[in-house]
Amino acid sequence: MPIVILVLLAILIGTLGFWEALGALIGAAALVALFWIVLAATIVFAIIWGLRRLGR
């Protein structure tokens, strides 16, 4: 599996250039991080909302 990732990375760098590929990888990592942050915030919001509804 890591060999496939390295080959894809080499193709990406060969096609776009190093800095564009680096920007694309950083953007993809930021997108994944943002997804998990939004998911965690949604879960926390749902728990707080559910606890308030149970308290009434």
mmCIF file of the N, C-alpha and C atoms, coordinates in Angstrom:
data_MODEL
# 
_entry.id   MODEL 
# 
loop_
_atom_site.group_PDB 
_atom_site.id 
_atom_site.type_symbol 
_atom_site.label_atom_id 
_atom_site.label_alt_id 
_atom_site.label_comp_id 
_atom_site.label_asym_id 
_atom_site.label_entity_id 
_atom_site.label_seq_id 
_atom_site.pdbx_PDB_ins_code 
_atom_site.Cartn_x 
_atom_site.Cartn_y 
_atom_site.Cartn_z 
_atom_site.occupancy 
_atom_site.B_iso_or_equiv 
_atom_site.pdbx_formal_charge 
_atom_site.auth_seq_id 
_atom_site.auth_comp_id 
_atom_site.auth_asym_id 
_atom_site.auth_atom_id 
_atom_site.pdbx_PDB_model_num 
ATOM 1   N N  . MET A 1 1  ? 0.814   -1.206 0.000   1.00 0.00 ? 1  MET A N  1 
ATOM 2   C CA . MET A 1 1  ? 0.000   0.000  0.000   1.00 0.00 ? 1  MET A CA 1 
ATOM 3   C C  . MET A 1 1  ? 0.857   1.269  0.000   1.00 0.00 ? 1  MET A C  1 
ATOM 4   N N  . PRO A 1 2  ? 1.904   1.365  0.828   1.00 0.00 ? 2  PRO A N  1 
ATOM 5   C CA . PRO A 1 2  ? 2.717   2.583  0.784   1.00 0.00 ? 2  PRO A CA 1 
ATOM 6   C C  . PRO A 1 2  ? 3.393   2.802  -0.570  1.00 0.00 ? 2  PRO A C  1 
ATOM 7   N N  . ILE A 1 3  ? 3.688   1.714  -1.300  1.00 0.00 ? 3  ILE A N  1 
ATOM 8   C CA . ILE A 1 3  ? 4.313   1.864  -2.617  1.00 0.00 ? 3  ILE A CA 1 
ATOM 9   C C  . ILE A 1 3  ? 3.342   2.538  -3.579  1.00 0.00 ? 3  ILE A C  1 
ATOM 10  N N  . VAL A 1 4  ? 2.068   2.188  -3.494  1.00 0.00 ? 4  VAL A N  1 
ATOM 11  C CA . VAL A 1 4  ? 1.055   2.806  -4.353  1.00 0.00 ? 4  VAL A CA 1 
ATOM 12  C C  . VAL A 1 4  ? 0.955   4.295  -4.040  1.00 0.00 ? 4  VAL A C  1 
ATOM 13  N N  . ILE A 1 5  ? 0.993   4.647  -2.772  1.00 0.00 ? 5  ILE A N  1 
ATOM 14  C CA . ILE A 1 5  ? 0.920   6.056  -2.378  1.00 0.00 ? 5  ILE A CA 1 
ATOM 15  C C  . ILE A 1 5  ? 2.140   6.814  -2.899  1.00 0.00 ? 5  ILE A C  1 
ATOM 16  N N  . LEU A 1 6  ? 3.320   6.207  -2.806  1.00 0.00 ? 6  LEU A N  1 
ATOM 17  C CA . LEU A 1 6  ? 4.522   6.863  -3.319  1.00 0.00 ? 6  LEU A CA 1 
ATOM 18  C C  . LEU A 1 6  ? 4.472   7.045  -4.830  1.00 0.00 ? 6  LEU A C  1 
ATOM 19  N N  . VAL A 1 7  ? 3.960   6.053  -5.543  1.00 0.00 ? 7  VAL A N  1 
ATOM 20  C CA . VAL A 1 7  ? 3.836   6.173  -6.995  1.00 0.00 ? 7  VAL A CA 1 
ATOM 21  C C  . VAL A 1 7  ? 2.848   7.282  -7.358  1.00 0.00 ? 7  VAL A C  1 
ATOM 22  N N  . LEU A 1 8  ? 1.712   7.331  -6.681  1.00 0.00 ? 8  LEU A N  1 
ATOM 23  C CA . LEU A 1 8  ? 0.737   8.388  -6.943  1.00 0.00 ? 8  LEU A CA 1 
ATOM 24  C C  . LEU A 1 8  ? 1.311   9.764  -6.622  1.00 0.00 ? 8  LEU A C  1 
ATOM 25  N N  . LEU A 1 9  ? 2.082   9.858  -5.546  1.00 0.00 ? 9  LEU A N  1 
ATOM 26  C CA . LEU A 1 9  ? 2.719   11.123 -5.190  1.00 0.00 ? 9  LEU A CA 1 
ATOM 27  C C  . LEU A 1 9  ? 3.742   11.537 -6.250  1.00 0.00 ? 9  LEU A C  1 
ATOM 28  N N  . ALA A 1 10 ? 4.510   10.582 -6.759  1.00 0.00 ? 10 ALA A N  1 
ATOM 29  C CA . ALA A 1 10 ? 5.487   10.882 -7.801  1.00 0.00 ? 10 ALA A CA 1 
ATOM 30  C C  . ALA A 1 10 ? 4.794   11.353 -9.082  1.00 0.00 ? 10 ALA A C  1 
ATOM 31  N N  . ILE A 1 11 ? 3.689   10.727 -9.435  1.00 0.00 ? 11 ILE A N  1 
ATOM 32  C CA . ILE A 1 11 ? 2.917   11.145 -10.623 1.00 0.00 ? 11 ILE A CA 1 
ATOM 33  C C  . ILE A 1 11 ? 2.352   12.549 -10.420 1.00 0.00 ? 11 ILE A C  1 
ATOM 34  N N  . LEU A 1 12 ? 1.856   12.831 -9.195  1.00 0.00 ? 12 LEU A N  1 
ATOM 35  C CA . LEU A 1 12 ? 1.306   14.155 -8.894  1.00 0.00 ? 12 LEU A CA 1 
ATOM 36  C C  . LEU A 1 12 ? 2.382   15.226 -8.996  1.00 0.00 ? 12 LEU A C  1 
ATOM 37  N N  . ILE A 1 13 ? 3.548   14.962 -8.444  1.00 0.00 ? 13 ILE A N  1 
ATOM 38  C CA . ILE A 1 13 ? 4.642   15.934 -8.504  1.00 0.00 ? 13 ILE A CA 1 
ATOM 39  C C  . ILE A 1 13 ? 5.127   16.095 -9.949  1.00 0.00 ? 13 ILE A C  1 
ATOM 40  N N  . GLY A 1 14 ? 5.217   15.002 -10.691 1.00 0.00 ? 14 GLY A N  1 
ATOM 41  C CA . GLY A 1 14 ? 5.652   15.081 -12.081 1.00 0.00 ? 14 GLY A CA 1 
ATOM 42  C C  . GLY A 1 14 ? 4.682   15.846 -12.960 1.00 0.00 ? 14 GLY A C  1 
ATOM 43  N N  . THR A 1 15 ? 3.409   15.764 -12.639 1.00 0.00 ? 15 THR A N  1 
ATOM 44  C CA . THR A 1 15 ? 2.400   16.439 -13.451 1.00 0.00 ? 15 THR A CA 1 
ATOM 45  C C  . THR A 1 15 ? 2.265   17.914 -13.085 1.00 0.00 ? 15 THR A C  1 
ATOM 46  N N  . LEU A 1 16 ? 2.195   18.205 -11.806 1.00 0.00 ? 16 LEU A N  1 
ATOM 47  C CA . LEU A 1 16 ? 1.899   19.571 -11.371 1.00 0.00 ? 16 LEU A CA 1 
ATOM 48  C C  . LEU A 1 16 ? 3.128   20.366 -10.957 1.00 0.00 ? 16 LEU A C  1 
ATOM 49  N N  . GLY A 1 17 ? 4.173   19.702 -10.560 1.00 0.00 ? 17 GLY A N  1 
ATOM 50  C CA . GLY A 1 17 ? 5.316   20.403 -9.981  1.00 0.00 ? 17 GLY A CA 1 
ATOM 51  C C  . GLY A 1 17 ? 5.268   20.264 -8.469  1.00 0.00 ? 17 GLY A C  1 
ATOM 52  N N  . PHE A 1 18 ? 6.412   20.514 -7.852  1.00 0.00 ? 18 PHE A N  1 
ATOM 53  C CA . PHE A 1 18 ? 6.524   20.251 -6.413  1.00 0.00 ? 18 PHE A CA 1 
ATOM 54  C C  . PHE A 1 18 ? 5.614   21.141 -5.584  1.00 0.00 ? 18 PHE A C  1 
ATOM 55  N N  . TRP A 1 19 ? 5.649   22.452 -5.820  1.00 0.00 ? 19 TRP A N  1 
ATOM 56  C CA . TRP A 1 19 ? 4.905   23.363 -4.942  1.00 0.00 ? 19 TRP A CA 1 
ATOM 57  C C  . TRP A 1 19 ? 3.400   23.217 -5.116  1.00 0.00 ? 19 TRP A C  1 
ATOM 58  N N  . GLU A 1 20 ? 2.946   22.989 -6.329  1.00 0.00 ? 20 GLU A N  1 
ATOM 59  C CA . GLU A 1 20 ? 1.513   22.778 -6.523  1.00 0.00 ? 20 GLU A CA 1 
ATOM 60  C C  . GLU A 1 20 ? 1.064   21.471 -5.873  1.00 0.00 ? 20 GLU A C  1 
ATOM 61  N N  . ALA A 1 21 ? 1.907   20.435 -5.979  1.00 0.00 ? 21 ALA A N  1 
ATOM 62  C CA . ALA A 1 21 ? 1.578   19.159 -5.343  1.00 0.00 ? 21 ALA A CA 1 
ATOM 63  C C  . ALA A 1 21 ? 1.564   19.299 -3.832  1.00 0.00 ? 21 ALA A C  1 
ATOM 64  N N  . LEU A 1 22 ? 2.524   20.052 -3.289  1.00 0.00 ? 22 LEU A N  1 
ATOM 65  C CA . LEU A 1 22 ? 2.560   20.275 -1.842  1.00 0.00 ? 22 LEU A CA 1 
ATOM 66  C C  . LEU A 1 22 ? 1.314   21.022 -1.384  1.00 0.00 ? 22 LEU A C  1 
ATOM 67  N N  . GLY A 1 23 ? 0.906   22.016 -2.152  1.00 0.00 ? 23 GLY A N  1 
ATOM 68  C CA . GLY A 1 23 ? -0.317  22.752 -1.823  1.00 0.00 ? 23 GLY A CA 1 
ATOM 69  C C  . GLY A 1 23 ? -1.547  21.867 -1.879  1.00 0.00 ? 23 GLY A C  1 
ATOM 70  N N  . ALA A 1 24 ? -1.586  20.972 -2.851  1.00 0.00 ? 24 ALA A N  1 
ATOM 71  C CA . ALA A 1 24 ? -2.721  20.058 -2.960  1.00 0.00 ? 24 ALA A CA 1 
ATOM 72  C C  . ALA A 1 24 ? -2.758  19.092 -1.776  1.00 0.00 ? 24 ALA A C  1 
ATOM 73  N N  . LEU A 1 25 ? -1.600  18.592 -1.367  1.00 0.00 ? 25 LEU A N  1 
ATOM 74  C CA . LEU A 1 25 ? -1.562  17.673 -0.224  1.00 0.00 ? 25 LEU A CA 1 
ATOM 75  C C  . LEU A 1 25 ? -1.941  18.370 1.074   1.00 0.00 ? 25 LEU A C  1 
ATOM 76  N N  . ILE A 1 26 ? -1.452  19.589 1.265   1.00 0.00 ? 26 ILE A N  1 
ATOM 77  C CA . ILE A 1 26 ? -1.811  20.343 2.468   1.00 0.00 ? 26 ILE A CA 1 
ATOM 78  C C  . ILE A 1 26 ? -3.306  20.660 2.465   1.00 0.00 ? 26 ILE A C  1 
ATOM 79  N N  . GLY A 1 27 ? -3.840  21.009 1.303   1.00 0.00 ? 27 GLY A N  1 
ATOM 80  C CA . GLY A 1 27 ? -5.275  21.279 1.205   1.00 0.00 ? 27 GLY A CA 1 
ATOM 81  C C  . GLY A 1 27 ? -6.113  20.042 1.504   1.00 0.00 ? 27 GLY A C  1 
ATOM 82  N N  . ALA A 1 28 ? -5.665  18.892 1.025   1.00 0.00 ? 28 ALA A N  1 
ATOM 83  C CA . ALA A 1 28 ? -6.393  17.651 1.296   1.00 0.00 ? 28 ALA A CA 1 
ATOM 84  C C  . ALA A 1 28 ? -6.344  17.308 2.783   1.00 0.00 ? 28 ALA A C  1 
ATOM 85  N N  . ALA A 1 29 ? -5.189  17.496 3.413   1.00 0.00 ? 29 ALA A N  1 
ATOM 86  C CA . ALA A 1 29 ? -5.071  17.235 4.847   1.00 0.00 ? 29 ALA A CA 1 
ATOM 87  C C  . ALA A 1 29 ? -5.944  18.199 5.650   1.00 0.00 ? 29 ALA A C  1 
ATOM 88  N N  . ALA A 1 30 ? -5.996  19.454 5.228   1.00 0.00 ? 30 ALA A N  1 
ATOM 89  C CA . ALA A 1 30 ? -6.836  20.435 5.907   1.00 0.00 ? 30 ALA A CA 1 
ATOM 90  C C  . ALA A 1 30 ? -8.316  20.087 5.757   1.00 0.00 ? 30 ALA A C  1 
ATOM 91  N N  . LEU A 1 31 ? -8.695  19.584 4.598   1.00 0.00 ? 31 LEU A N  1 
ATOM 92  C CA . LEU A 1 31 ? -10.085 19.195 4.378   1.00 0.00 ? 31 LEU A CA 1 
ATOM 93  C C  . LEU A 1 31 ? -10.484 18.037 5.283   1.00 0.00 ? 31 LEU A C  1 
ATOM 94  N N  . VAL A 1 32 ? -9.609  17.053 5.421   1.00 0.00 ? 32 VAL A N  1 
ATOM 95  C CA . VAL A 1 32 ? -9.886  15.919 6.310   1.00 0.00 ? 32 VAL A CA 1 
ATOM 96  C C  . VAL A 1 32 ? -9.972  16.396 7.755   1.00 0.00 ? 32 VAL A C  1 
ATOM 97  N N  . ALA A 1 33 ? -9.058  17.272 8.163   1.00 0.00 ? 33 ALA A N  1 
ATOM 98  C CA . ALA A 1 33 ? -9.085  17.797 9.535   1.00 0.00 ? 33 ALA A CA 1 
ATOM 99  C C  . ALA A 1 33 ? -10.360 18.593 9.779   1.00 0.00 ? 33 ALA A C  1 
ATOM 100 N N  . LEU A 1 34 ? -10.752 19.414 8.823   1.00 0.00 ? 34 LEU A N  1 
ATOM 101 C CA . LEU A 1 34 ? -11.981 20.195 8.973   1.00 0.00 ? 34 LEU A CA 1 
ATOM 102 C C  . LEU A 1 34 ? -13.200 19.295 9.083   1.00 0.00 ? 34 LEU A C  1 
ATOM 103 N N  . PHE A 1 35 ? -13.230 18.214 8.320   1.00 0.00 ? 35 PHE A N  1 
ATOM 104 C CA . PHE A 1 35 ? -14.336 17.264 8.402   1.00 0.00 ? 35 PHE A CA 1 
ATOM 105 C C  . PHE A 1 35 ? -14.462 16.700 9.812   1.00 0.00 ? 35 PHE A C  1 
ATOM 106 N N  . TRP A 1 36 ? -13.327 16.270 10.401  1.00 0.00 ? 36 TRP A N  1 
ATOM 107 C CA . TRP A 1 36 ? -13.380 15.679 11.745  1.00 0.00 ? 36 TRP A CA 1 
ATOM 108 C C  . TRP A 1 36 ? -13.744 16.713 12.805  1.00 0.00 ? 36 TRP A C  1 
ATOM 109 N N  . ILE A 1 37 ? -13.310 17.961 12.633  1.00 0.00 ? 37 ILE A N  1 
ATOM 110 C CA . ILE A 1 37 ? -13.666 19.018 13.584  1.00 0.00 ? 37 ILE A CA 1 
ATOM 111 C C  . ILE A 1 37 ? -15.164 19.291 13.531  1.00 0.00 ? 37 ILE A C  1 
ATOM 112 N N  . VAL A 1 38 ? -15.710 19.381 12.331  1.00 0.00 ? 38 VAL A N  1 
ATOM 113 C CA . VAL A 1 38 ? -17.151 19.630 12.189  1.00 0.00 ? 38 VAL A CA 1 
ATOM 114 C C  . VAL A 1 38 ? -17.948 18.448 12.726  1.00 0.00 ? 38 VAL A C  1 
ATOM 115 N N  . LEU A 1 39 ? -17.479 17.226 12.478  1.00 0.00 ? 39 LEU A N  1 
ATOM 116 C CA . LEU A 1 39 ? -18.166 16.046 12.993  1.00 0.00 ? 39 LEU A CA 1 
ATOM 117 C C  . LEU A 1 39 ? -18.158 16.032 14.519  1.00 0.00 ? 39 LEU A C  1 
ATOM 118 N N  . ALA A 1 40 ? -17.023 16.339 15.133  1.00 0.00 ? 40 ALA A N  1 
ATOM 119 C CA . ALA A 1 40 ? -16.931 16.373 16.593  1.00 0.00 ? 40 ALA A CA 1 
ATOM 120 C C  . ALA A 1 40 ? -17.834 17.461 17.167  1.00 0.00 ? 40 ALA A C  1 
ATOM 121 N N  . ALA A 1 41 ? -17.855 18.637 16.543  1.00 0.00 ? 41 ALA A N  1 
ATOM 122 C CA . ALA A 1 41 ? -18.716 19.723 17.014  1.00 0.00 ? 41 ALA A CA 1 
ATOM 123 C C  . ALA A 1 41 ? -20.189 19.336 16.898  1.00 0.00 ? 41 ALA A C  1 
ATOM 124 N N  . THR A 1 42 ? -20.559 18.644 15.838  1.00 0.00 ? 42 THR A N  1 
ATOM 125 C CA . THR A 1 42 ? -21.944 18.202 15.669  1.00 0.00 ? 42 THR A CA 1 
ATOM 126 C C  . THR A 1 42 ? -22.335 17.192 16.746  1.00 0.00 ? 42 THR A C  1 
ATOM 127 N N  . ILE A 1 43 ? -21.439 16.278 17.054  1.00 0.00 ? 43 ILE A N  1 
ATOM 128 C CA . ILE A 1 43 ? -21.723 15.279 18.096  1.00 0.00 ? 43 ILE A CA 1 
ATOM 129 C C  . ILE A 1 43 ? -21.872 15.956 19.452  1.00 0.00 ? 43 ILE A C  1 
ATOM 130 N N  . VAL A 1 44 ? -20.980 16.888 19.764  1.00 0.00 ? 44 VAL A N  1 
ATOM 131 C CA . VAL A 1 44 ? -21.071 17.610 21.043  1.00 0.00 ? 44 VAL A CA 1 
ATOM 132 C C  . VAL A 1 44 ? -22.375 18.397 21.106  1.00 0.00 ? 44 VAL A C  1 
ATOM 133 N N  . PHE A 1 45 ? -22.731 19.074 20.024  1.00 0.00 ? 45 PHE A N  1 
ATOM 134 C CA . PHE A 1 45 ? -23.985 19.831 19.987  1.00 0.00 ? 45 PHE A CA 1 
ATOM 135 C C  . PHE A 1 45 ? -25.182 18.914 20.192  1.00 0.00 ? 45 PHE A C  1 
ATOM 136 N N  . ALA A 1 46 ? -25.178 17.747 19.559  1.00 0.00 ? 46 ALA A N  1 
ATOM 137 C CA . ALA A 1 46 ? -26.295 16.813 19.698  1.00 0.00 ? 46 ALA A CA 1 
ATOM 138 C C  . ALA A 1 46 ? -26.396 16.284 21.126  1.00 0.00 ? 46 ALA A C  1 
ATOM 139 N N  . ILE A 1 47 ? -25.260 16.027 21.756  1.00 0.00 ? 47 ILE A N  1 
ATOM 140 C CA . ILE A 1 47 ? -25.280 15.544 23.144  1.00 0.00 ? 47 ILE A CA 1 
ATOM 141 C C  . ILE A 1 47 ? -25.817 16.622 24.080  1.00 0.00 ? 47 ILE A C  1 
ATOM 142 N N  . ILE A 1 48 ? -25.341 17.846 23.915  1.00 0.00 ? 48 ILE A N  1 
ATOM 143 C CA . ILE A 1 48 ? -25.827 18.942 24.764  1.00 0.00 ? 48 ILE A CA 1 
ATOM 144 C C  . ILE A 1 48 ? -27.314 19.168 24.547  1.00 0.00 ? 48 ILE A C  1 
ATOM 145 N N  . TRP A 1 49 ? -27.747 19.138 23.300  1.00 0.00 ? 49 TRP A N  1 
ATOM 146 C CA . TRP A 1 49 ? -29.167 19.341 22.992  1.00 0.00 ? 49 TRP A CA 1 
ATOM 147 C C  . TRP A 1 49 ? -30.007 18.206 23.599  1.00 0.00 ? 49 TRP A C  1 
ATOM 148 N N  . GLY A 1 50 ? -29.509 16.970 23.482  1.00 0.00 ? 50 GLY A N  1 
ATOM 149 C CA . GLY A 1 50 ? -30.246 15.839 24.050  1.00 0.00 ? 50 GLY A CA 1 
ATOM 150 C C  . GLY A 1 50 ? -30.326 15.903 25.564  1.00 0.00 ? 50 GLY A C  1 
ATOM 151 N N  . LEU A 1 51 ? -29.259 16.308 26.225  1.00 0.00 ? 51 LEU A N  1 
ATOM 152 C CA . LEU A 1 51 ? -29.282 16.430 27.689  1.00 0.00 ? 51 LEU A CA 1 
ATOM 153 C C  . LEU A 1 51 ? -30.227 17.533 28.144  1.00 0.00 ? 51 LEU A C  1 
ATOM 154 N N  . ARG A 1 52 ? -30.296 18.610 27.406  1.00 0.00 ? 52 ARG A N  1 
ATOM 155 C CA . ARG A 1 52 ? -31.245 19.680 27.768  1.00 0.00 ? 52 ARG A CA 1 
ATOM 156 C C  . ARG A 1 52 ? -32.678 19.215 27.599  1.00 0.00 ? 52 ARG A C  1 
ATOM 157 N N  . ARG A 1 53 ? -32.940 18.417 26.572  1.00 0.00 ? 53 ARG A N  1 
ATOM 158 C CA . ARG A 1 53 ? -34.308 17.922 26.362  1.00 0.00 ? 53 ARG A CA 1 
ATOM 159 C C  . ARG A 1 53 ? -34.700 16.926 27.440  1.00 0.00 ? 53 ARG A C  1 
ATOM 160 N N  . LEU A 1 54 ? -33.760 16.128 27.905  1.00 0.00 ? 54 LEU A N  1 
ATOM 161 C CA . LEU A 1 54 ? -34.049 15.170 28.963  1.00 0.00 ? 54 LEU A CA 1 
ATOM 162 C C  . LEU A 1 54 ? -34.262 15.873 30.304  1.00 0.00 ? 54 LEU A C  1 
ATOM 163 N N  . GLY A 1 55 ? -33.641 17.019 30.487  1.00 0.00 ? 55 GLY A N  1 
ATOM 164 C CA . GLY A 1 55 ? -33.754 17.735 31.741  1.00 0.00 ? 55 GLY A CA 1 
ATOM 165 C C  . GLY A 1 55 ? -35.100 18.400 31.936  1.00 0.00 ? 55 GLY A C  1 
ATOM 166 N N  . ARG A 1 56 ? -35.825 18.612 30.889  1.00 0.00 ? 56 ARG A N  1 
ATOM 167 C CA . ARG A 1 56 ? -37.123 19.293 31.012  1.00 0.00 ? 56 ARG A CA 1 
ATOM 168 C C  . ARG A 1 56 ? -38.240 18.359 31.348  1.00 0.00 ? 56 ARG A C  1 
# 
